[in-house]
Amino acid sequence: MFDLKGHVALVTGGNMGLGLGMARGLAKAGASIAIWGRNAERNASAAAELRELGADAADFACDVTDAAAVDAAMAATLERFGRLDSCFANAGGSGVRGPFLSLEPHAWRDTMDLNFHSVVNTLRAAGKHMAEAGHGGRLVVTSSVASIIGLPGGGYSSSKAAVNGLVRQLAIELGQAQITVNAILPGYIETEMSLDTPTAFRAAPLRRTPSGKIGTLEDMEAIAVFLASPGSRLMTGQCLVLDGGYTIFPM
């Protein structure tokens, strides 16, 4: 059920962090992987790592906030692999931070471009191919627990909440084409970058996590494989929280 041999997956922002973690899991399960990212050097490094795991992997430079660039990268991906079975729209970031009353309108637009419009661009291109090819597919978005609990100091929470709404909308619109659409809402996940943060910051999530465990990239590997696999065929329109219970702990 979780054997992905013959499966082609796209991971945007797949050259580091959560995206690379998901790509590793897909590669280990036998999938071929397309890595999209703005940094060509990191793209190439990530693709080389996936090939060392035995995967057929290729990388493509793409700024997913640019719809034309997304369409061009999709065309190149399809030319290289011939099909696309799953798309993980993972690229995004924290955006511009600051108090609500002080942020200029452009700061909100920039954050929405980074975390919402980029997802629209990516899922539109991937979903169009899947629907036209007639083989169905899996669309997965990296959202955040910040879309549930709120995070002050910018438009990040709002942009991720918009992503959750998009997932539910597209699950309805694309269901008849046998395309499932889901979101992963990670809590604190230990990555290469987070290891450089202060110990006190890294320990803070544990104080309200019932499991007493911090998420790892292996957790991202596992959920990515499940959502790409036939085992998730009846799951769609869902926002899957991956946080060890952080969002349910009473404080």
Beta strands, then each sheet from edge to edge (+ up, - down):
strand 1: 8-12
strand 2: 32-37
strand 3: 57-61
strand 4: 86-89
strand 5: 137-142
strand 6: 179-186
strand 7: 239-242
sheet 1: 3+ 2+ 1+ 4+ 5+ 6+ 7+
end
